Structure formats: C-alpha cells, structure tokens
Amino acid sequence: MNLHSVRLAGGTGDLVDVTLTAGRVSAVRPAARPTDRDADGADGASWHGAWVLPGLWDHHVHPVDWAASTHRLDLTAHTSADQVLDAVAGELRRLHARSGGRSETIERPGDSGDSGAARDSAGSAGTGSPAGPDELTGHGLWHSRWERSWGDPDGPSLAALDAVTGTMPTTLISADLHSAWLNSAALERYGLPRSPSGLVAETDWFEIMSRVGRASEATRDARVIEAGRAAAARGIVGIVDFDPIDTHAAWRRRVAAGFDSHRVRASVWPDFLDAAIAAGLRTGDQLPGAGPLVRMGSLKVISDGSLNTHSAWCHDPYPGGGRGAANVSGSELRTTMRRAARAGVSSAIHAIGDRAVGAALDAFEAARATGSIEHAQLVRDEDVPRLARLGLTASVQPLHLLDDRDVAERLWPGRTGRAYRFADFLAAGVPMVFGSDAPVAPLDPWAGIAAAVRRTRDERGPWHGEQRISVAEALAATCGRVPRVRVGDAADLVLTEIDPFRVGEEGLPDPGVVGTLCAGRLTFDGR
C-alpha cells in the first residue's frame, strides 16, 4: 500500500509517496505524477497534502474504567458537595422516569422540606420496574476541591448521600481512581464498613473497584472495543493497559470479539505475576492467543496514593496533617520487583509523592530492575539524576498538571517547583513518555502535548514555565520515539491537516487528524 502525495511532518513540505509493505515503511520517495502512478498500477490512498508522522501512544490507560466513563454520571465539573448531590438527584429522577416510576418526587432534602419522600423515591428507582437500574455510578469526583474557602472544608458525608439516594446503591468514583464516595446501600453491597464520610480509599477501594457498575464481562469488552475506535480517531496507535484485572485474558476475549484498533501492552499486577512468569512471558513478548497487536507489558505496583486523596507519600506534611503513606512495604516491593526482573519482566511503579519516588528508586536499584516510574509528580532534586543513572523512564501525564495546579499549591505549598518537572527530566537525560491515565484525564494525546508545551489552559500564565518543553519534545514523548517517519519503522502512522511541528503554541491542541494506520492497516479515515 502507498500513501500518495503526503508530506513528512517536520520536513520540507515536499510531496512524497510512502510505501508500506508487510506492516512496515518500506520506502519514501518523491511523489509520482498521477499518470505515472496509474501506469504502475500502484495500490494506495491519497490524503493529498496531509502531514504524516509516527502514530501516538498513550502510555498509561485503565481501559475498563476509561470505556465505562461515557456510560456513567459525569461529575468532573462539579466543585462542591452540593453540586454533586444535585447532579445525583437529577440523574436519579431521569433513571426513575425511564423505568416508569414517578420521578417528580425525587428531590434534594430541603427542596421540599420532606427528606423522607426524597429517600423513599430514590430507593424505589432501583426496585420499581423490572427494567429499572439497580445501581448508580458516577465518575470524576474532585472532593479535594470542595472548599467554600481555604479554611472551610466541604467534604463527603454519608448521611447527605443517603438522604438523596435512599436504597439505590450509589458509588461516585474520584477523578484519580484512588477513592470513591459510597452510600450505605453500596457499602452493604460491597461488604464495606460504614463511616461518617462514606469515603473509601486506596486498598479498600481497589479491592472492589472492578466490581462496581455490575456490567457483564461482554458489555465491558464491547465498551473497550468501542473506545478503541474513538482513540484511533485521535491518532492513537497503541496504549499501555494498567487495569487491575487479568488483562491477558481480557485482551484474548476482545481480540476474539473483533478488536483491532491499536497495539496494546498488557501489564500485570502482583496477583497475576506468577501466572505470567509460569507462561514464560517476558516484557515485549507477543501475548499467545491475542493476535499480533497485543504484547506482554510490565509489572504494575501502586506504591502510594494520590494528591487528590491526600495519600501521596511525601517527606513534608500536608497542611491538615499527615504525609500520605506507602501502599506496600519496601521489602515487599523489592521482593516482587526482583522476582519480575529475574523473569525478564520490567516494572512500572506508581509513585506520586516525593518520598514514594525515592523509595521506588531504592527498590529499582536493589532489585536491579528496569522500567518506569508512573506519574513522578513530586520529585526531589537529588532523585532526578538517579532516574537517569538507573536508566528508568518517567511516565508522566501532562493533563494532570493542569488539573492539579491549584490543589498542588494548597497541599504542597512551597514545593511545586519540584512538581511535573518535565524540562528537568529531559535535561538530565531521563527518557520521558506521555499518557493520560484515562479516565482520570481524557484520552486525548494532543491535549496532553498542549499541556506540556503551554502549562496553562486559562488566562493565567504558565505554571512553573521553566518546566515547559518544545512541541518536538512533547511529540517524541507521545510517539515514544523520534517523531519522524523512517524507512524500516512499523507502519503505525497518523496523518494531520497541519504539520504539528509548525502549529505553534496558539494552534495547539488539535492539528486535525485525518487518518490513522496501525501495522499498515487503516484504523481511522477522516477524509
């Protein structure tokens, strides 16, 4: 197959024909005249004048929750408990009406002066019509931002959520996926103890996270396949899957069901490491039974919490007290990573707080492991060169710096000069790759590039502008390699209306994707 009359991104702008053979770029030549091309009988497609560059990767995705997020109540824009509860009450009214109930009686307590009516109606939404819903799930909760003023917290309350939802099991998942706000019915459903807040975080939450939503396995897989097609439309040719499930079994099912949108590196959590080792799988190996697009990824371990949940493990205390905490002991982390390394499996260690990053580097060194620090949001000066010396990759999420800008200034006061230090990583020789952490942030690689280059999305100036990087550097982190089309490379390509190298800051974040190819096969045609 040929791509006729395209331009190489970052090049001179001359028209070329790119020949693809057996899933690789086999030649790049000056564009032939149409008459010559017809005479040769060349097979191909024309995106006349489009710019072609290597396809984009998202190096940190949670596919099941990412795909499910479009089927859940979106709470991302709500900045207080009252706004969230209003949204939940409105969603319950819609669900109740759809199932044939009397939606008009579901109101916030205080709206009608009858909290009992609100509670009873909300409960009946889950038990009325046989076709009615039996669970409400929301996502995008930013409870760390719920403050009427800096000193007046407005946090989750079990009683307030119960008053709105009644007996309808309700789970509102935090934007960072490290916690959720559950009502009493949901706590009972998932076997969790009641607390005044209803907030469930870290290990307790991770143990039930994959069960929330009650969608069937086939439904979850279908949603992931659907989401993969949407990702291809943004120029995505590959993702790194960090779901806390048996990702290998999941991708075998999805490929059998027709998935073919992009490449996948399917990572394993500690519970699934022994099975992968027993199967003889090393990082980078093709996954048996999952076709040519799916390969074995890394061992994934979450070593600390998150900024939003105040559980990222830090050297300095948070303003309200506490320093976060380690989710696994140092000895356990070293032992697990050493077992993986001896079997040829790299490690991807979630570490957000500066103390967690340091402990993760200690474990990499002791285990003689290779791999990445996932997130690396707050890093001490002395740990930046350690990342380089150990040959580790900083796997970062640029959109998080925009989401966290104000929260970080409040929770990490005086330390945000060490947060999201992209320019420092590159200057020290630390390899860096970009991801979204979807659904924590949208799976939109162009928005991530813009965030890294501009470090602002409003009228304010760049947040720590000294850490801005160039468009070329951001593209390299997103492509996972030099962002130029080269003969011999895999034919994983994206075509755009505008040369991303020439777009300039004001033209970000969207150069206009008009085509995506994975292994030489068209996965998105936007002509």
C-alpha positions in Angstrom: 0.0 0.0 0.0 1.1 3.6 -0.7 0.2 6.9 0.9 0.1 9.1 -2.1 1.2 12.8 -2.2 1.7 13.4 1.6 4.2 15.5 3.4 6.6 14.3 6.2 5.8 16.2 9.4 8.8 18.3 10.5 10.2 18.2 7.0 10.4 20.5 4.0 6.8 20.1 3.0 7.6 18.5 -0.4 5.1 15.9 -1.5 6.2 12.3 -1.2 4.7 8.8 -1.6 5.2 6.5 1.4 5.2 2.8 0.6 4.0 0.3 3.2 4.9 -3.3 2.9 4.0 -6.1 5.4 3.1 -3.6 8.0 6.3 -1.5 7.8 7.5 1.6 6.0 9.5 0.2 3.1 10.2 3.4 1.0 9.7 7.2 1.0 10.1 8.7 -2.5 9.2 12.0 -4.2 5.5 11.9 -5.2 4.9 10.4 -8.6 2.7 12.1 -11.1 -0.8 10.6 -11.1 -0.3 9.3 -14.7 2.9 7.5 -13.7 1.2 6.1 -10.6 -1.7 4.8 -12.6 0.7 3.3 -15.1 2.5 1.4 -12.3 -0.8 0.1 -11.0 0.2 1.1 -7.5 -2.2 0.4 -4.7 -2.8 3.2 -2.3 -4.8 6.0 -0.9 -4.4 9.8 -1.2 -4.5 12.3 1.6 -3.2 14.9 -0.8 -1.1 17.4 1.1 -1.7 15.8 4.6 1.2 15.6 7.0 2.3 12.2 8.2 4.2 11.3 11.4 4.6 8.3 13.7 1.4 7.3 15.4 0.7 8.4 19.0 0.8 6.2 22.1 -1.0 6.7 25.4 1.4 5.1 27.9 -1.0 4.9 30.9 -4.6 3.8 30.5 -7.2 2.0 32.6 -9.3 0.7 29.7 -12.3 -0.7 31.5 -13.0 2.5 33.5 -12.0 4.6 30.6 -14.5 2.9 28.4 -17.2 2.9 31.1 -16.8 6.6 31.9 -19.1 7.6 28.9 -21.8 5.4 30.5 -21.5 6.9 33.9 -22.7 10.1 35.5 -20.0 12.8 34.8 -19.2 14.8 37.9 -16.0 16.3 36.6 -17.2 19.9 36.5 -18.8 20.0 40.0 -16.8 21.9 42.6 -18.8 21.3 45.8 -20.7 18.6 47.6 -24.0 20.4 46.9 -23.4 20.5 43.2 -22.6 16.7 43.2 -25.7 15.9 45.2 -27.8 18.0 42.9 -26.4 16.1 39.9 -27.1 12.7 41.6 -30.7 13.7 42.4 -31.2 14.8 38.8 -29.8 11.5 37.5 -32.0 9.5 39.8 -35.0 11.4 38.5 -34.1 10.5 35.0 -33.5 6.9 35.8 -36.7 6.7 37.8 -38.7 8.2 34.9 -37.1 5.9 32.4 -38.1 2.9 34.4 -41.7 4.0 34.7 -41.6 5.5 38.2 -42.8 8.9 39.5 -39.7 11.0 39.1 -41.2 14.2 40.2 -40.9 13.3 43.9 -37.2 12.7 44.0 -35.7 16.0 45.4 -32.8 17.1 47.5 -33.7 17.2 51.2 -34.6 20.8 52.0 -36.0 21.4 48.5 -39.5 20.3 49.6 -39.0 20.0 53.3 -39.7 16.3 53.1 -36.4 14.3 53.3 -38.4 11.1 53.8 -40.1 11.5 50.4 -36.8 12.0 48.7 -35.3 9.0 50.4 -38.3 6.7 49.5 -38.4 7.8 45.9 -34.7 7.4 45.4 -34.9 3.9 46.8 -37.8 3.0 44.6 -35.8 3.9 41.5 -33.9 0.7 42.0 -36.8 -1.6 42.8 -39.7 -0.5 40.8 -39.8 -1.6 37.1 -38.0 -4.9 36.4 -36.2 -3.0 33.6 -35.1 -0.2 36.1 -31.5 0.3 37.2 -30.2 -1.3 40.4 -27.1 0.8 40.8 -25.9 4.4 40.1 -22.3 5.0 39.3 -20.6 8.4 38.8 -17.1 9.4 38.0 -14.8 12.4 38.1 -15.3 13.4 41.8 -12.8 16.1 42.8 -13.5 16.2 46.6 -10.1 17.9 47.3 -11.5 21.0 45.6 -14.7 21.1 47.7 -13.9 24.1 49.8 -16.2 27.2 50.3 -13.0 28.9 51.4 -9.5 27.6 52.0 -10.3 27.1 55.7 -13.9 25.7 55.4 -13.9 22.1 54.2 -16.9 20.8 52.4 -16.2 17.0 52.3 -18.2 13.9 51.6 -20.9 12.9 54.0 -22.6 9.5 54.2 -25.8 11.0 55.7 -26.0 13.6 52.9 -25.6 11.0 50.1 -28.0 8.6 51.8 -30.6 11.3 52.0 -30.5 11.8 48.2 -30.1 8.2 47.1 -32.1 6.1 49.6 -31.7 2.4 48.9 -30.3 2.9 45.4 -26.6 1.6 45.7 -24.6 4.6 44.6 -20.8 4.8 44.0 -19.2 8.1 43.0 -15.6 7.4 41.8 -13.0 10.1 42.4 -11.2 11.6 39.4 -7.9 10.0 40.4 -9.4 6.5 40.8 -7.9 6.2 44.3 -11.2 6.6 46.2 -15.0 6.7 45.9 -17.9 8.1 47.8 -20.4 5.3 48.6 -23.8 5.5 50.1 -25.0 2.9 52.8 -26.6 0.6 50.2 -23.4 0.5 48.2 -21.3 -0.1 51.3 -23.5 -3.0 52.2 -23.5 -4.4 48.7 -19.7 -4.5 48.6 -19.2 -5.6 52.2 -17.5 -2.4 53.4 -18.0 -0.8 56.9 -19.9 2.4 57.3 -18.0 5.6 58.1 -19.2 9.2 58.6 -18.0 10.3 55.2 -18.8 7.2 53.1 -15.4 7.7 51.5 -13.5 4.5 50.7 -9.9 4.9 49.6 -6.7 3.1 48.4 -6.5 -0.6 49.2 -10.2 -1.0 50.4 -11.3 0.8 47.2 -9.0 -1.2 44.9 -10.4 -4.5 46.2 -13.9 -3.6 45.0 -13.2 -1.3 42.1 -13.5 -3.8 39.3 -16.9 -5.0 40.7 -18.6 -1.6 40.6 -21.1 -1.0 37.9 -22.3 -4.6 37.5 -21.8 -4.6 33.7 -21.3 -8.0 32.3 -17.9 -9.1 31.0 -19.2 -9.0 27.4 -20.5 -5.5 27.9 -17.2 -4.2 29.4 -15.3 -5.8 26.5 -17.7 -4.2 23.9 -17.2 -0.8 25.5 -13.4 -1.2 25.4 -13.6 -2.1 21.7 -15.8 0.9 21.0 -13.4 3.2 22.9 -10.5 1.9 20.9 -12.1 3.1 17.7 -12.5 6.5 19.3 -8.9 6.5 20.3 -7.8 5.7 16.7 -9.7 8.9 15.6 -7.3 10.9 17.8 -4.2 9.3 16.1 -3.6 6.6 18.8 -1.8 3.5 17.6 -1.1 2.0 21.0 -1.9 2.0 24.7 -0.3 0.7 27.9 -3.0 -1.1 29.9 -2.7 -0.8 33.6 -6.1 -2.3 34.6 -6.1 -4.2 37.9 -7.6 -7.3 36.4 -6.4 -10.3 34.4 -5.5 -8.1 31.4 -4.2 -11.1 29.4 -7.5 -13.0 29.5 -9.4 -9.8 28.8 -7.4 -9.0 25.6 -7.7 -12.5 24.3 -11.5 -12.1 24.6 -11.5 -8.7 23.0 -9.4 -9.8 20.0 -11.7 -12.8 19.5 -14.6 -10.3 19.6 -13.1 -8.2 16.8 -10.7 -5.7 18.5 -8.1 -4.4 16.0 -7.9 -0.6 16.6 -4.4 -0.3 18.1 -1.5 -2.0 19.8 -1.6 -2.9 23.5 1.0 -3.6 26.1 -1.0 -5.6 28.7 0.6 -5.2 32.1 0.1 -7.4 35.1 -0.5 -6.6 38.8 1.2 -8.7 41.5 -1.7 -11.1 41.8 -1.2 -12.1 38.1 2.6 -12.0 38.0 3.2 -15.7 38.9 0.9 -16.8 36.1 2.7 -14.7 33.5 6.1 -16.0 34.7 4.8 -19.6 34.6 3.7 -18.9 31.0 7.3 -17.9 30.1 6.2 -14.3 29.2 8.8 -11.6 29.2 8.1 -7.9 28.7 7.6 -7.3 24.9 6.6 -10.9 24.1 3.6 -11.3 21.9 0.7 -12.5 24.0 -0.4 -16.0 22.9 -3.9 -16.1 21.7 -4.3 -12.4 21.4 -3.0 -11.7 17.8 -0.1 -9.6 16.7 -1.2 -6.3 18.3 -1.1 -7.4 22.0 2.2 -7.9 23.9 3.2 -8.5 27.5 3.7 -5.3 29.4 5.3 -4.6 32.8 4.6 -5.5 36.4 2.4 -2.7 37.9 2.6 -1.8 41.5 0.9 1.2 43.2 3.4 2.2 45.9 1.5 5.2 47.3 -1.7 7.2 46.9 -2.7 10.4 45.1 -2.7 14.2 45.6 -6.5 14.5 45.4 -7.0 11.8 48.2 -4.2 13.4 50.3 -2.5 9.9 50.3 0.6 10.6 48.0 3.5 9.7 50.3 5.6 12.8 50.9 8.5 13.9 53.1 6.7 17.0 54.2 3.3 17.0 55.9 0.0 18.2 54.2 -1.5 21.4 55.6 -4.1 19.4 57.5 -1.6 16.9 58.9 -0.3 13.6 57.7 2.3 12.8 55.0 0.4 10.2 53.0 1.6 6.6 53.2 3.2 3.7 51.4 0.7 1.2 50.0 3.3 -1.6 50.1 6.4 -2.0 52.4 9.8 -1.5 50.9 10.8 -5.2 51.4 7.6 -6.4 49.7 8.2 -4.0 46.8 11.8 -5.1 46.4 10.9 -8.8 46.6 8.1 -8.5 43.9 10.3 -6.4 41.6 13.2 -8.8 41.9 11.0 -11.8 41.0 9.8 -9.9 38.0 13.3 -8.8 36.9 14.7 -12.3 37.1 11.9 -13.5 34.7 12.6 -10.7 32.2 9.6 -8.6 33.3 10.1 -4.8 33.7 8.4 -2.9 36.5 6.1 0.1 36.3 5.8 1.6 39.8 3.2 4.2 40.6 4.9 6.9 42.7 3.4 10.4 43.1 4.8 11.8 46.4 8.5 12.6 46.6 9.0 10.1 49.4 7.3 7.4 47.3 9.5 8.2 44.3 12.7 7.9 46.4 11.5 4.6 47.8 10.7 3.3 44.4 14.2 4.2 43.1 15.7 2.4 46.1 13.6 -0.7 45.1 14.7 -0.5 41.4 18.3 -0.3 42.4 18.1 -3.2 45.0 16.1 -5.4 42.6 18.3 -4.5 39.6 15.0 -3.9 37.7 14.3 -1.9 34.6 11.1 0.0 33.8 9.4 3.2 34.7 8.2 5.5 37.5 4.5 6.1 36.8 3.4 9.7 37.4 6.6 11.0 39.2 4.7 14.1 40.2 6.8 15.4 43.0 10.5 14.6 42.8 13.4 15.8 44.9 16.4 17.4 43.2 18.7 14.5 44.1 16.3 11.9 42.6 16.2 13.4 39.1 19.8 12.3 38.2 19.1 9.0 40.0 16.3 8.3 37.5 18.8 8.9 34.7 21.5 6.8 36.3 19.2 3.8 36.8 18.0 4.1 33.1 14.4 4.5 34.2 11.6 6.1 32.2 9.5 8.9 33.7 5.9 8.0 32.5 4.0 11.2 33.1 0.6 12.7 32.4 0.7 16.3 31.3 -3.0 17.0 31.7 -2.7 16.2 35.4 -0.5 19.3 35.9 -3.4 21.5 34.8 -5.9 19.6 36.9 -3.6 19.7 39.9 -2.3 23.3 39.6 -4.4 24.9 42.3 -4.7 21.8 44.6 -0.9 21.3 44.5 -0.3 24.9 45.5 -2.5 24.4 48.5 -1.4 20.8 49.5 2.3 21.1 48.5 3.0 24.7 49.5 6.5 25.9 48.6 7.3 22.7 46.8 5.5 22.9 43.4 8.8 24.0 41.7 9.6 20.2 42.1 6.3 19.1 40.6 5.8 17.9 37.0 9.4 18.7 36.2 9.4 17.7 32.5 12.2 20.0 31.4 14.4 18.9 34.3 13.9 15.2 33.3 14.9 15.9 29.7 17.9 18.0 30.7 19.1 15.2 33.0 18.8 12.6 30.2 15.7 10.8 31.7 13.6 9.2 29.0 10.0 10.5 29.2 6.8 9.2 27.8 3.3 10.7 28.0 0.0 9.2 28.9 -3.5 10.3 30.1 -4.3 7.9 33.0 -7.7 7.8 31.3 -10.3 8.1 32.6 -8.5 10.3 35.2 -7.9 12.7 32.3 -9.4 12.4 28.7 -7.6 10.1 26.4 -6.5 13.0 24.1 -2.8 13.0 23.2 -3.0 16.4 21.5 -4.4 18.0 24.7 -1.5 16.4 26.6 1.0 17.8 24.2 -0.5 21.2 24.6 -0.4 21.0 28.4 3.3 20.1 28.4 4.1 22.9 26.0 1.9 25.7 27.4 1.5 24.6 31.1 -1.8 26.6 31.3 -5.3 26.4 29.8 -6.8 29.6 31.0 -5.9 33.3 31.1 -3.2 32.7 33.7 0.5 32.4 32.7 2.3 29.1 32.6 2.5 27.2 35.8 6.2 27.0 36.5 7.1 28.0 33.0 10.7 26.9 33.5 9.4 23.3 33.0 7.8 23.9 29.6 9.1 21.8 26.8 9.0 22.2 23.0 6.4 20.7 20.6 9.1 18.4 19.2 10.0 17.1 22.7 6.3 16.6 23.5 5.7 14.8 20.3 8.7 12.5 21.0 7.3 11.7 24.4 3.9 10.9 22.9 5.1 8.9 20.0 7.6 7.1 22.3 10.4 7.7 19.8 11.9 10.3 17.4 8.7 11.7 15.8 9.9 11.3 12.2 8.8 8.7 9.6 11.7 6.4 8.8 12.2 3.5 6.4 12.1 0.3 8.3 9.8 1.5 11.1 6.4 -0.1 11.8 3.7 1.4 9.7 1.9 3.0 12.7 1.2 6.4 11.3 -1.1 9.4 11.8 -2.0 11.9 9.1 -2.9 15.5 10.0 -4.2 18.6 8.3 -1.5 20.8 9.8 2.2 19.9 10.5 2.3 19.6 14.3 5.9 20.8 14.3 4.7 24.1 12.7 1.5 24.6 14.6 2.9 26.9 17.3 1.5 27.2 20.8 -1.7 29.0 19.8 -2.5 26.3 17.3 -2.5 23.6 19.9 -4.0 21.2 20.8 -5.6 20.0 17.5 -3.8 19.7 14.2 -6.7 17.9 12.7 -6.3 14.1 12.4 -7.5 12.8 9.0 -6.2 9.3 9.1 -4.6 6.7 11.4 -2.9 3.4 10.4 -1.7 0.6 12.7 0.6 -2.0 11.2 -0.2 -0.6 7.8 -3.9 -1.0 8.1 -6.3 1.9 8.1 -8.0 2.2 11.6 -9.4 5.7 11.1 -10.3 7.5 7.8 -11.3 11.1 8.4 -11.1 12.3 4.8 
